[in-house]
Amino acid sequence: MAVSKELLDILVCPVCKVDVKLTPDQKGLKCSKCHRVYPVRDDIPVMLVDEARVEPS
């Protein structure tokens, strides 16, 4: 697993404060509300709005 379960349990989207879920390829964390995907680099989530991309639902 790229990101530990304990870390996933506490991470939220910095924009809308909703839990994020690991993407199927484990290269990002996606917010279910605003659909931003934050990248995971070297097993470290980059939770910066400027680094996120917006995907369709």
N, C-alpha and C positions, 0 to 999 in steps of 0.2 A: 504494500500500500504506500502510495506516495506521501500522503499526509495522515498522521496518526488520528485515531478515533477521538482521543481526548481533545486534540486541537480542533477537529471538526465540530465537536460539541459546543465550543465556545465562540467560534468565528461567526460573524454576521456581516452582511453587506454594509459597507460604510455609508451608503446613500439612504437606504430605506430600513436598515436595522432588522432585516429578515435573515433567517438561517440560510447558509449557502450549502450546496451539495456538490460533491465531487463529480466531474463530468465522466462519461464512460471511458474516455481515453486516459483519465487521471492526470491530465495536463492543465486542468483549470477547475475553478470553483464557481458554480453558477447560482445566481440569485433567482428564486422562483417568481419574485414580484417584478423587478425591473429588467430581468433577463441579461444583466451584465455578467460576463465571465471574466474572473480574475485569474491571471496565469499562476501556475505553480512552476517555479524554477529551482532546480536542485533540491526538490522536496520541501521548498519554502514558499508558502502562499504570498503573493504580492498583492496586498489588499489596497492598492492605490487606484483611485477613480480614473486617473489619467492613463493607467496601464490596462484598464479593462476594455473589453469590446462588448458591444451590445448585439445579442443574437436574437433571432425570432423565437417565439415561444415554442 
